[in-house]
Amino acid sequence: MKTVAQLTYIPLYTDHPKDKVQDLLEFVAQHDVEVDVNYLSTSVKGETEVVFELIREIYDTMTIEGETFRFHVELLSPSGE
């Protein structure tokens, strides 16, 4: 089963938000998911467990690094691909 998640990461209180978003995109690219980068969000598609683990890893990593952020996640219903 494949899941699609639309991720919107908004770094707060930083002078270099584009750099922070680029770092996140590089982190996501290291995972076994299809990635579609758009202007305001990034969509990832992959096995359900992988997508949920990625979401958790992103959240945990940003928290450990002491980042102040908004992280919006929208999930589409799984497909049988």
N, C-alpha and C positions, 0 to 999 in steps of 0.2 A: 504494500500500500504506500502511496506517495502523498506527502503533505506539502502544501504551499503556504509559506508564511511571508507576509509583507512586513519588513522591519524598517522603522524610522528611528534613527538615533540622532538626538539633538544634544550636543555638548553645551553646557551652560557655563558662564563665567570664564570664558577663555578668549584669548586674543587670536587663536589659531584654530577655529572650528574645522576648517577644511582639512587640516593635518590630522585632527582627531578622527574625522570620518574616514579619511584615507587609511589610517591605521586599522580601523575596524574592518574596512573592506578587505584589506590584506589578511586579516585574521580569518574572516569568513571564507576566503578563497582557499584556505588550507584544509577545509573540510570537504567531505564527500557529498556535496550538494551542487545543484545547478544554480547559478547566480545571474540575476538580471538587475543591473544597476540602472535606476531611473533618476530623474532630477531630484525628487523629494524623498524617495524611499528605495529600498532594495528588496527584491523578491528572491527567496530561496526555495528550492524544490528538492525534496529527497525523501528517503525513508522516514517515516514518522518519528521513530526513536532518535534518528540522527538530527532531525530538525529541532526537536525538543531539547536534546542535549546541547546543540549549538546555542539555542536561546539562553539556556542556563549558563553556559560557559561565557557568553558575552556579558550577561548581567554580573556574574561573579567576578570576571576580570575587571570590568569597569569599577566595581565596588572596591575591590582590593587595591586598585590603583588610586583610590580616593577621588575619582572623577565625580563631578556634579553633572547630572544628565537627565534627560527624558528619553525613555525607550518605549516606543509604541510597537506592539505586535498585533497583527491581524492574521487570523488563521482561516484558510479556506477549507471546506470539507474535504476529506481525503478522497483520492481517486484510486482506482484499481490498477493503474499502470504497472 
